[in-house]
Amino acid sequence: MSSPIESSRKMDEVFAMTGTMQYMALELLWNIKENNFTLPQNYRHDLESFFYVLVVGCICYGREPKSEPKHLEKWFTESAESNYESKLSDIKQHFDAMILDYFPPAFEGVKKLASNLRKILFGQDFDRFGIDESTHDLYDPIISAFNETIDEIAEEPLKKIEATKATKTRNTSAMDMPDRRKRQRG
């Protein structure tokens, strides 16, 4: 029989790991799945959670109501095991097919950012988990990835304006050709 002190300690351990399950870092989900509630949450878990918020936001918003992909439903379950297995599979093995391919056109410019954040958080070969030696190992590359994406998105309207001007110039030049020929003949 457990004592009130043991029960109180277990409840403290459960509440030490906080967060919304679908956005929770894989390492935290793994520990919950294994009934280990002693892993302290850290900055890396928060950055990974933000990554999931970004990914889910890009997939679920900007599309018709009720057209969200069904595979994300497993991320929204209260089962740590189901959530962990589904998220791990989607992020590690099927990132393009299960994540990026579901970004609607409105978020096309964010696909590269999502891919870059995935590499920064998990490593090129999905071998980076846990706490890094320095916060700069994650913060600096993440900030750079966001800045690069912001710059690219900011340049898009300028590229469209330049392309439109170039098309108008070509069309105007093509329309003027018969007039030039008449002048040359005349």
C-alpha positions in Angstrom: 0.0 0.0 0.0 1.4 3.4 -0.9 1.7 6.2 1.6 0.3 9.6 1.1 3.8 10.9 0.7 4.5 8.5 -2.2 1.2 9.4 -3.9 2.0 13.1 -3.4 5.4 12.6 -4.9 4.0 10.8 -8.0 1.5 13.6 -8.6 4.3 16.2 -8.4 6.2 14.2 -11.0 3.2 14.0 -13.3 2.7 17.8 -13.1 6.4 18.4 -13.6 5.9 17.4 -17.3 3.4 19.9 -18.6 2.2 20.6 -22.1 -0.4 19.8 -24.7 0.1 16.3 -25.8 0.0 16.9 -29.6 2.7 19.5 -29.3 4.9 17.7 -26.7 8.5 16.9 -27.5 9.3 13.3 -28.5 11.6 12.8 -25.5 8.9 13.9 -23.1 6.3 11.6 -24.8 8.7 8.7 -24.6 9.2 9.2 -20.9 5.5 9.5 -20.2 4.9 6.3 -22.3 7.5 4.6 -20.1 5.8 6.0 -16.9 8.9 8.0 -16.1 7.7 11.4 -15.1 11.0 12.7 -13.7 12.6 14.2 -16.9 12.7 17.9 -16.4 11.3 20.0 -19.3 13.9 22.2 -20.9 14.5 24.8 -23.7 15.0 22.1 -26.3 11.6 20.6 -25.5 10.0 24.0 -25.9 11.7 24.6 -29.3 10.5 21.2 -30.5 7.0 22.0 -29.2 7.1 25.2 -31.2 8.1 23.2 -34.3 5.0 21.0 -33.9 2.7 24.1 -33.4 4.2 25.5 -36.6 3.7 22.3 -38.6 0.2 21.7 -37.4 -0.7 25.3 -38.0 0.6 25.2 -41.6 -1.3 21.9 -42.3 -4.6 22.7 -40.6 -5.0 26.4 -41.5 -5.5 27.9 -45.0 -7.6 24.9 -46.2 -11.3 24.1 -46.4 -13.0 23.2 -43.2 -13.0 19.4 -42.4 -10.3 18.8 -44.9 -7.5 18.3 -42.4 -5.5 15.2 -42.9 -6.7 12.2 -40.9 -3.2 11.0 -39.9 -2.8 14.0 -37.6 -5.6 12.7 -35.5 -3.1 10.3 -33.8 -1.2 13.4 -32.6 -4.4 14.7 -30.9 -4.9 11.6 -28.7 -4.4 11.4 -25.0 -2.3 8.2 -25.5 1.3 9.1 -25.1 2.3 5.9 -26.9 0.1 6.5 -29.9 1.1 10.1 -30.1 4.8 9.2 -29.8 4.7 6.5 -32.4 2.7 8.5 -34.9 4.7 11.7 -34.5 8.0 9.9 -34.7 7.0 8.1 -37.9 5.6 11.3 -39.5 8.6 13.5 -38.5 11.4 10.9 -39.0 10.4 8.7 -41.9 7.6 10.3 -43.8 8.2 14.0 -43.3 7.7 15.0 -47.0 4.7 12.8 -47.6 2.9 13.2 -44.3 3.8 16.7 -43.4 5.2 19.0 -46.2 2.9 17.6 -48.9 -0.1 18.6 -46.7 0.9 22.3 -46.5 -1.7 24.3 -48.5 -0.5 26.7 -51.2 -0.8 29.6 -48.7 2.1 28.1 -46.7 4.3 27.0 -49.6 7.0 29.5 -48.5 7.2 27.9 -45.1 8.0 24.4 -46.3 11.8 25.1 -46.5 11.6 26.6 -42.9 9.9 23.4 -41.6 12.5 21.2 -43.2 15.4 23.4 -41.9 13.9 23.3 -38.4 13.6 19.6 -38.5 17.3 19.2 -39.4 18.3 21.7 -36.7 16.2 20.0 -34.0 16.8 16.3 -34.9 20.0 16.3 -37.0 20.5 15.4 -40.6 20.1 11.7 -39.8 17.5 12.1 -37.1 20.1 11.4 -34.5 19.9 14.5 -32.3 17.7 14.2 -29.2 18.0 15.5 -25.6 19.8 18.6 -24.4 22.6 20.2 -26.4 25.7 21.5 -24.8 24.9 25.1 -25.5 21.6 26.9 -26.2 23.4 28.5 -29.1 23.6 25.1 -30.9 19.8 25.4 -31.4 18.9 29.1 -31.0 21.3 30.6 -33.5 20.5 28.2 -36.4 16.8 28.5 -35.7 16.9 32.3 -35.7 18.9 32.2 -38.9 16.4 29.8 -40.5 13.5 32.1 -39.6 15.4 35.2 -40.9 16.2 33.5 -44.2 12.5 32.5 -44.6 11.3 36.0 -43.8 13.8 37.5 -46.3 12.6 35.0 -49.0 8.9 35.6 -48.4 9.6 39.4 -48.4 11.3 39.1 -51.8 8.4 37.1 -53.4 6.1 40.2 -54.0 9.1 42.0 -55.6 9.8 39.0 -57.9 6.2 38.9 -58.9 6.1 42.7 -59.7 9.4 42.4 -61.7 8.0 39.3 -63.6 4.7 41.2 -64.3 6.7 44.3 -65.6 8.9 42.0 -67.8 5.8 40.3 -69.2 4.1 43.7 -69.9 7.3 45.0 -71.6 7.5 41.9 -73.8 3.9 42.1 -74.7 4.2 45.8 -75.5 7.2 45.2 -77.6 5.5 42.5 -79.5 2.5 44.7 -80.2 4.7 47.5 -81.4 6.4 45.3 -84.0 3.9 45.7 -86.8 4.0 49.5 -86.4 7.8 49.5 -86.6 7.6 47.4 -89.8 5.1 49.9 -91.3 7.4 52.8 -90.5 10.4 51.0 -92.0 8.5 50.3 -95.3 6.9 53.7 -95.5 
